[in-house]
Amino acid sequence: MVDDPGALSGDRSLALEAITANPLVPAGVAGPLLDAMLEANRALLPRFFPGG
């Protein structure tokens, strides 16, 4: 079950906060990591890609 408000709402800033909360993810890596994860799962996460 997903319990991340960013994932549920499609809010990138909330999703980024969730990733940076993980101590194993360096701050400089979090943004590009989020972008890569969202793009790889684009078909499953339409809320992050309004308008297509």
mmCIF file of the N, C-alpha and C atoms, coordinates in Angstrom:
data_MODEL
# 
_entry.id   MODEL 
# 
loop_
_atom_site.group_PDB 
_atom_site.id 
_atom_site.type_symbol 
_atom_site.label_atom_id 
_atom_site.label_alt_id 
_atom_site.label_comp_id 
_atom_site.label_asym_id 
_atom_site.label_entity_id 
_atom_site.label_seq_id 
_atom_site.pdbx_PDB_ins_code 
_atom_site.Cartn_x 
_atom_site.Cartn_y 
_atom_site.Cartn_z 
_atom_site.occupancy 
_atom_site.B_iso_or_equiv 
_atom_site.pdbx_formal_charge 
_atom_site.auth_seq_id 
_atom_site.auth_comp_id 
_atom_site.auth_asym_id 
_atom_site.auth_atom_id 
_atom_site.pdbx_PDB_model_num 
ATOM 1   N N  . MET A 1 1  ? 0.838  -1.179 0.000   1.00 0.00 ? 1  MET A N  1 
ATOM 2   C CA . MET A 1 1  ? 0.000  0.000  0.000   1.00 0.00 ? 1  MET A CA 1 
ATOM 3   C C  . MET A 1 1  ? 0.887  1.246  0.000   1.00 0.00 ? 1  MET A C  1 
ATOM 4   N N  . VAL A 1 2  ? 0.552  2.199  -0.823  1.00 0.00 ? 2  VAL A N  1 
ATOM 5   C CA . VAL A 1 2  ? 1.304  3.447  -0.897  1.00 0.00 ? 2  VAL A CA 1 
ATOM 6   C C  . VAL A 1 2  ? 0.793  4.397  0.178   1.00 0.00 ? 2  VAL A C  1 
ATOM 7   N N  . ASP A 1 3  ? 1.711  4.950  0.943   1.00 0.00 ? 3  ASP A N  1 
ATOM 8   C CA . ASP A 1 3  ? 1.332  5.866  2.012   1.00 0.00 ? 3  ASP A CA 1 
ATOM 9   C C  . ASP A 1 3  ? 2.104  7.174  1.892   1.00 0.00 ? 3  ASP A C  1 
ATOM 10  N N  . ASP A 1 4  ? 2.458  7.546  0.674   1.00 0.00 ? 4  ASP A N  1 
ATOM 11  C CA . ASP A 1 4  ? 3.207  8.767  0.435   1.00 0.00 ? 4  ASP A CA 1 
ATOM 12  C C  . ASP A 1 4  ? 2.279  9.798  -0.188  1.00 0.00 ? 4  ASP A C  1 
ATOM 13  N N  . PRO A 1 5  ? 2.034  10.928 0.486   1.00 0.00 ? 5  PRO A N  1 
ATOM 14  C CA . PRO A 1 5  ? 1.132  11.941 -0.074  1.00 0.00 ? 5  PRO A CA 1 
ATOM 15  C C  . PRO A 1 5  ? 1.565  12.425 -1.462  1.00 0.00 ? 5  PRO A C  1 
ATOM 16  N N  . GLY A 1 6  ? 2.859  12.465 -1.713  1.00 0.00 ? 6  GLY A N  1 
ATOM 17  C CA . GLY A 1 6  ? 3.337  12.873 -3.039  1.00 0.00 ? 6  GLY A CA 1 
ATOM 18  C C  . GLY A 1 6  ? 2.902  11.903 -4.110  1.00 0.00 ? 6  GLY A C  1 
ATOM 19  N N  . ALA A 1 7  ? 2.984  10.623 -3.823  1.00 0.00 ? 7  ALA A N  1 
ATOM 20  C CA . ALA A 1 7  ? 2.576  9.606  -4.794  1.00 0.00 ? 7  ALA A CA 1 
ATOM 21  C C  . ALA A 1 7  ? 1.076  9.644  -5.021  1.00 0.00 ? 7  ALA A C  1 
ATOM 22  N N  . LEU A 1 8  ? 0.332  9.901  -3.987  1.00 0.00 ? 8  LEU A N  1 
ATOM 23  C CA . LEU A 1 8  ? -1.120 9.924  -4.110  1.00 0.00 ? 8  LEU A CA 1 
ATOM 24  C C  . LEU A 1 8  ? -1.623 11.178 -4.812  1.00 0.00 ? 8  LEU A C  1 
ATOM 25  N N  . SER A 1 9  ? -0.919 12.287 -4.642  1.00 0.00 ? 9  SER A N  1 
ATOM 26  C CA . SER A 1 9  ? -1.389 13.556 -5.208  1.00 0.00 ? 9  SER A CA 1 
ATOM 27  C C  . SER A 1 9  ? -0.718 13.922 -6.518  1.00 0.00 ? 9  SER A C  1 
ATOM 28  N N  . GLY A 1 10 ? 0.428  13.323 -6.807  1.00 0.00 ? 10 GLY A N  1 
ATOM 29  C CA . GLY A 1 10 ? 1.183  13.713 -7.994  1.00 0.00 ? 10 GLY A CA 1 
ATOM 30  C C  . GLY A 1 10 ? 2.031  14.946 -7.748  1.00 0.00 ? 10 GLY A C  1 
ATOM 31  N N  . ASP A 1 11 ? 2.260  15.285 -6.500  1.00 0.00 ? 11 ASP A N  1 
ATOM 32  C CA . ASP A 1 11 ? 3.054  16.457 -6.128  1.00 0.00 ? 11 ASP A CA 1 
ATOM 33  C C  . ASP A 1 11 ? 4.531  16.071 -6.077  1.00 0.00 ? 11 ASP A C  1 
ATOM 34  N N  . ARG A 1 12 ? 5.300  16.577 -7.043  1.00 0.00 ? 12 ARG A N  1 
ATOM 35  C CA . ARG A 1 12 ? 6.724  16.246 -7.114  1.00 0.00 ? 12 ARG A CA 1 
ATOM 36  C C  . ARG A 1 12 ? 7.497  16.706 -5.884  1.00 0.00 ? 12 ARG A C  1 
ATOM 37  N N  . SER A 1 13 ? 7.139  17.855 -5.343  1.00 0.00 ? 13 SER A N  1 
ATOM 38  C CA . SER A 1 13 ? 7.889  18.338 -4.179  1.00 0.00 ? 13 SER A CA 1 
ATOM 39  C C  . SER A 1 13 ? 7.682  17.429 -2.972  1.00 0.00 ? 13 SER A C  1 
ATOM 40  N N  . LEU A 1 14 ? 6.483  16.902 -2.789  1.00 0.00 ? 14 LEU A N  1 
ATOM 41  C CA . LEU A 1 14 ? 6.250  15.960 -1.686  1.00 0.00 ? 14 LEU A CA 1 
ATOM 42  C C  . LEU A 1 14 ? 6.968  14.638 -1.931  1.00 0.00 ? 14 LEU A C  1 
ATOM 43  N N  . ALA A 1 15 ? 6.980  14.192 -3.178  1.00 0.00 ? 15 ALA A N  1 
ATOM 44  C CA . ALA A 1 15 ? 7.692  12.956 -3.501  1.00 0.00 ? 15 ALA A CA 1 
ATOM 45  C C  . ALA A 1 15 ? 9.191  13.138 -3.269  1.00 0.00 ? 15 ALA A C  1 
ATOM 46  N N  . LEU A 1 16 ? 9.703  14.309 -3.615  1.00 0.00 ? 16 LEU A N  1 
ATOM 47  C CA . LEU A 1 16 ? 11.125 14.595 -3.403  1.00 0.00 ? 16 LEU A CA 1 
ATOM 48  C C  . LEU A 1 16 ? 11.451 14.618 -1.908  1.00 0.00 ? 16 LEU A C  1 
ATOM 49  N N  . GLU A 1 17 ? 10.563 15.186 -1.110  1.00 0.00 ? 17 GLU A N  1 
ATOM 50  C CA . GLU A 1 17 ? 10.758 15.173 0.347   1.00 0.00 ? 17 GLU A CA 1 
ATOM 51  C C  . GLU A 1 17 ? 10.833 13.745 0.866   1.00 0.00 ? 17 GLU A C  1 
ATOM 52  N N  . ALA A 1 18 ? 9.978  12.880 0.354   1.00 0.00 ? 18 ALA A N  1 
ATOM 53  C CA . ALA A 1 18 ? 9.970  11.488 0.805   1.00 0.00 ? 18 ALA A CA 1 
ATOM 54  C C  . ALA A 1 18 ? 11.286 10.798 0.457   1.00 0.00 ? 18 ALA A C  1 
ATOM 55  N N  . ILE A 1 19 ? 11.809 11.076 -0.733  1.00 0.00 ? 19 ILE A N  1 
ATOM 56  C CA . ILE A 1 19 ? 13.076 10.451 -1.136  1.00 0.00 ? 19 ILE A CA 1 
ATOM 57  C C  . ILE A 1 19 ? 14.232 10.994 -0.302  1.00 0.00 ? 19 ILE A C  1 
ATOM 58  N N  . THR A 1 20 ? 14.260 12.294 -0.076  1.00 0.00 ? 20 THR A N  1 
ATOM 59  C CA . THR A 1 20 ? 15.369 12.878 0.692   1.00 0.00 ? 20 THR A CA 1 
ATOM 60  C C  . THR A 1 20 ? 15.307 12.505 2.174   1.00 0.00 ? 20 THR A C  1 
ATOM 61  N N  . ALA A 1 21 ? 14.165 12.021 2.632   1.00 0.00 ? 21 ALA A N  1 
ATOM 62  C CA . ALA A 1 21 ? 14.065 11.564 4.023   1.00 0.00 ? 21 ALA A CA 1 
ATOM 63  C C  . ALA A 1 21 ? 14.858 10.271 4.241   1.00 0.00 ? 21 ALA A C  1 
ATOM 64  N N  . ASN A 1 22 ? 15.158 9.576  3.148   1.00 0.00 ? 22 ASN A N  1 
ATOM 65  C CA . ASN A 1 22 ? 15.947 8.348  3.245   1.00 0.00 ? 22 ASN A CA 1 
ATOM 66  C C  . ASN A 1 22 ? 17.416 8.731  3.413   1.00 0.00 ? 22 ASN A C  1 
ATOM 67  N N  . PRO A 1 23 ? 18.041 8.349  4.516   1.00 0.00 ? 23 PRO A N  1 
ATOM 68  C CA . PRO A 1 23 ? 19.431 8.748  4.759   1.00 0.00 ? 23 PRO A CA 1 
ATOM 69  C C  . PRO A 1 23 ? 20.434 8.144  3.761   1.00 0.00 ? 23 PRO A C  1 
ATOM 70  N N  . LEU A 1 24 ? 20.013 7.155  3.005   1.00 0.00 ? 24 LEU A N  1 
ATOM 71  C CA . LEU A 1 24 ? 20.913 6.538  2.026   1.00 0.00 ? 24 LEU A CA 1 
ATOM 72  C C  . LEU A 1 24 ? 20.922 7.269  0.685   1.00 0.00 ? 24 LEU A C  1 
ATOM 73  N N  . VAL A 1 25 ? 20.031 8.262  0.519   1.00 0.00 ? 25 VAL A N  1 
ATOM 74  C CA . VAL A 1 25 ? 19.949 9.005  -0.735  1.00 0.00 ? 25 VAL A CA 1 
ATOM 75  C C  . VAL A 1 25 ? 20.547 10.395 -0.522  1.00 0.00 ? 25 VAL A C  1 
ATOM 76  N N  . PRO A 1 26 ? 21.723 10.667 -1.116  1.00 0.00 ? 26 PRO A N  1 
ATOM 77  C CA . PRO A 1 26 ? 22.325 12.000 -0.982  1.00 0.00 ? 26 PRO A CA 1 
ATOM 78  C C  . PRO A 1 26 ? 21.441 13.067 -1.622  1.00 0.00 ? 26 PRO A C  1 
ATOM 79  N N  . ALA A 1 27 ? 21.435 14.257 -1.049  1.00 0.00 ? 27 ALA A N  1 
ATOM 80  C CA . ALA A 1 27 ? 20.578 15.344 -1.526  1.00 0.00 ? 27 ALA A CA 1 
ATOM 81  C C  . ALA A 1 27 ? 20.805 15.649 -3.004  1.00 0.00 ? 27 ALA A C  1 
ATOM 82  N N  . GLY A 1 28 ? 22.026 15.624 -3.465  1.00 0.00 ? 28 GLY A N  1 
ATOM 83  C CA . GLY A 1 28 ? 22.315 15.931 -4.861  1.00 0.00 ? 28 GLY A CA 1 
ATOM 84  C C  . GLY A 1 28 ? 21.843 14.859 -5.828  1.00 0.00 ? 28 GLY A C  1 
ATOM 85  N N  . VAL A 1 29 ? 21.500 13.706 -5.314  1.00 0.00 ? 29 VAL A N  1 
ATOM 86  C CA . VAL A 1 29 ? 21.068 12.590 -6.150  1.00 0.00 ? 29 VAL A CA 1 
ATOM 87  C C  . VAL A 1 29 ? 19.533 12.492 -6.168  1.00 0.00 ? 29 VAL A C  1 
ATOM 88  N N  . ALA A 1 30 ? 18.892 13.039 -5.168  1.00 0.00 ? 30 ALA A N  1 
ATOM 89  C CA . ALA A 1 30 ? 17.458 12.852 -4.990  1.00 0.00 ? 30 ALA A CA 1 
ATOM 90  C C  . ALA A 1 30 ? 16.635 13.361 -6.176  1.00 0.00 ? 30 ALA A C  1 
ATOM 91  N N  . GLY A 1 31 ? 16.911 14.541 -6.673  1.00 0.00 ? 31 GLY A N  1 
ATOM 92  C CA . GLY A 1 31 ? 16.141 15.110 -7.788  1.00 0.00 ? 31 GLY A CA 1 
ATOM 93  C C  . GLY A 1 31 ? 16.256 14.280 -9.052  1.00 0.00 ? 31 GLY A C  1 
ATOM 94  N N  . PRO A 1 32 ? 17.479 14.013 -9.527  1.00 0.00 ? 32 PRO A N  1 
ATOM 95  C CA . PRO A 1 32 ? 17.611 13.168 -10.714 1.00 0.00 ? 32 PRO A CA 1 
ATOM 96  C C  . PRO A 1 32 ? 17.060 11.754 -10.510 1.00 0.00 ? 32 PRO A C  1 
ATOM 97  N N  . LEU A 1 33 ? 17.184 11.227 -9.303  1.00 0.00 ? 33 LEU A N  1 
ATOM 98  C CA . LEU A 1 33 ? 16.640 9.902  -9.009  1.00 0.00 ? 33 LEU A CA 1 
ATOM 99  C C  . LEU A 1 33 ? 15.118 9.916  -9.138  1.00 0.00 ? 33 LEU A C  1 
ATOM 100 N N  . LEU A 1 34 ? 14.474 10.932 -8.581  1.00 0.00 ? 34 LEU A N  1 
ATOM 101 C CA . LEU A 1 34 ? 13.026 11.055 -8.689  1.00 0.00 ? 34 LEU A CA 1 
ATOM 102 C C  . LEU A 1 34 ? 12.608 11.160 -10.149 1.00 0.00 ? 34 LEU A C  1 
ATOM 103 N N  . ASP A 1 35 ? 13.282 12.007 -10.906 1.00 0.00 ? 35 ASP A N  1 
ATOM 104 C CA . ASP A 1 35 ? 12.952 12.167 -12.327 1.00 0.00 ? 35 ASP A CA 1 
ATOM 105 C C  . ASP A 1 35 ? 13.059 10.834 -13.065 1.00 0.00 ? 35 ASP A C  1 
ATOM 106 N N  . ALA A 1 36 ? 14.117 10.087 -12.813 1.00 0.00 ? 36 ALA A N  1 
ATOM 107 C CA . ALA A 1 36 ? 14.321 8.799  -13.476 1.00 0.00 ? 36 ALA A CA 1 
ATOM 108 C C  . ALA A 1 36 ? 13.246 7.786  -13.068 1.00 0.00 ? 36 ALA A C  1 
ATOM 109 N N  . MET A 1 37 ? 12.914 7.759  -11.783 1.00 0.00 ? 37 MET A N  1 
ATOM 110 C CA . MET A 1 37 ? 11.900 6.817  -11.309 1.00 0.00 ? 37 MET A CA 1 
ATOM 111 C C  . MET A 1 37 ? 10.525 7.153  -11.886 1.00 0.00 ? 37 MET A C  1 
ATOM 112 N N  . LEU A 1 38 ? 10.208 8.444  -11.936 1.00 0.00 ? 38 LEU A N  1 
ATOM 113 C CA . LEU A 1 38 ? 8.914  8.839  -12.495 1.00 0.00 ? 38 LEU A CA 1 
ATOM 114 C C  . LEU A 1 38 ? 8.838  8.507  -13.978 1.00 0.00 ? 38 LEU A C  1 
ATOM 115 N N  . GLU A 1 39 ? 9.885  8.806  -14.711 1.00 0.00 ? 39 GLU A N  1 
ATOM 116 C CA . GLU A 1 39 ? 9.882  8.529  -16.146 1.00 0.00 ? 39 GLU A CA 1 
ATOM 117 C C  . GLU A 1 39 ? 9.787  7.032  -16.419 1.00 0.00 ? 39 GLU A C  1 
ATOM 118 N N  . ALA A 1 40 ? 10.493 6.228  -15.649 1.00 0.00 ? 40 ALA A N  1 
ATOM 119 C CA . ALA A 1 40 ? 10.464 4.778  -15.833 1.00 0.00 ? 40 ALA A CA 1 
ATOM 120 C C  . ALA A 1 40 ? 9.081  4.191  -15.532 1.00 0.00 ? 40 ALA A C  1 
ATOM 121 N N  . ASN A 1 41 ? 8.322  4.875  -14.690 1.00 0.00 ? 41 ASN A N  1 
ATOM 122 C CA . ASN A 1 41 ? 6.999  4.387  -14.290 1.00 0.00 ? 41 ASN A CA 1 
ATOM 123 C C  . ASN A 1 41 ? 5.878  5.313  -14.753 1.00 0.00 ? 41 ASN A C  1 
ATOM 124 N N  . ARG A 1 42 ? 6.149  6.073  -15.809 1.00 0.00 ? 42 ARG A N  1 
ATOM 125 C CA . ARG A 1 42 ? 5.214  7.084  -16.311 1.00 0.00 ? 42 ARG A CA 1 
ATOM 126 C C  . ARG A 1 42 ? 3.800  6.527  -16.530 1.00 0.00 ? 42 ARG A C  1 
ATOM 127 N N  . ALA A 1 43 ? 3.689  5.358  -17.122 1.00 0.00 ? 43 ALA A N  1 
ATOM 128 C CA . ALA A 1 43 ? 2.374  4.779  -17.408 1.00 0.00 ? 43 ALA A CA 1 
ATOM 129 C C  . ALA A 1 43 ? 1.589  4.463  -16.138 1.00 0.00 ? 43 ALA A C  1 
ATOM 130 N N  . LEU A 1 44 ? 2.284  4.235  -15.048 1.00 0.00 ? 44 LEU A N  1 
ATOM 131 C CA . LEU A 1 44 ? 1.635  3.885  -13.783 1.00 0.00 ? 44 LEU A CA 1 
ATOM 132 C C  . LEU A 1 44 ? 1.380  5.089  -12.882 1.00 0.00 ? 44 LEU A C  1 
ATOM 133 N N  . LEU A 1 45 ? 1.964  6.236  -13.229 1.00 0.00 ? 45 LEU A N  1 
ATOM 134 C CA . LEU A 1 45 ? 1.875  7.430  -12.378 1.00 0.00 ? 45 LEU A CA 1 
ATOM 135 C C  . LEU A 1 45 ? 1.352  8.638  -13.147 1.00 0.00 ? 45 LEU A C  1 
ATOM 136 N N  . PRO A 1 46 ? 0.154  8.549  -13.690 1.00 0.00 ? 46 PRO A N  1 
ATOM 137 C CA . PRO A 1 46 ? -0.352 9.647  -14.523 1.00 0.00 ? 46 PRO A CA 1 
ATOM 138 C C  . PRO A 1 46 ? -0.533 10.965 -13.782 1.00 0.00 ? 46 PRO A C  1 
ATOM 139 N N  . ARG A 1 47 ? -0.667 10.924 -12.478 1.00 0.00 ? 47 ARG A N  1 
ATOM 140 C CA . ARG A 1 47 ? -0.847 12.175 -11.724 1.00 0.00 ? 47 ARG A CA 1 
ATOM 141 C C  . ARG A 1 47 ? 0.374  13.075 -11.792 1.00 0.00 ? 47 ARG A C  1 
ATOM 142 N N  . PHE A 1 48 ? 1.531  12.499 -12.046 1.00 0.00 ? 48 PHE A N  1 
ATOM 143 C CA . PHE A 1 48 ? 2.749  13.284 -12.143 1.00 0.00 ? 48 PHE A CA 1 
ATOM 144 C C  . PHE A 1 48 ? 2.938  13.900 -13.534 1.00 0.00 ? 48 PHE A C  1 
ATOM 145 N N  . PHE A 1 49 ? 2.077  13.499 -14.477 1.00 0.00 ? 49 PHE A N  1 
ATOM 146 C CA . PHE A 1 49 ? 2.214  13.955 -15.858 1.00 0.00 ? 49 PHE A CA 1 
ATOM 147 C C  . PHE A 1 49 ? 0.887  14.464 -16.393 1.00 0.00 ? 49 PHE A C  1 
ATOM 148 N N  . PRO A 1 50 ? 0.390  15.571 -15.827 1.00 0.00 ? 50 PRO A N  1 
ATOM 149 C CA . PRO A 1 50 ? -0.894 16.089 -16.299 1.00 0.00 ? 50 PRO A CA 1 
ATOM 150 C C  . PRO A 1 50 ? -0.800 16.501 -17.773 1.00 0.00 ? 50 PRO A C  1 
ATOM 151 N N  . GLY A 1 51 ? -1.818 16.225 -18.501 1.00 0.00 ? 51 GLY A N  1 
ATOM 152 C CA . GLY A 1 51 ? -1.852 16.583 -19.901 1.00 0.00 ? 51 GLY A CA 1 
ATOM 153 C C  . GLY A 1 51 ? -1.143 15.595 -20.797 1.00 0.00 ? 51 GLY A C  1 
ATOM 154 N N  . GLY A 1 52 ? -0.723 14.471 -20.239 1.00 0.00 ? 52 GLY A N  1 
ATOM 155 C CA . GLY A 1 52 ? -0.140 13.453 -21.090 1.00 0.00 ? 52 GLY A CA 1 
ATOM 156 C C  . GLY A 1 52 ? 1.254  13.194 -20.814 1.00 0.00 ? 52 GLY A C  1 
# 
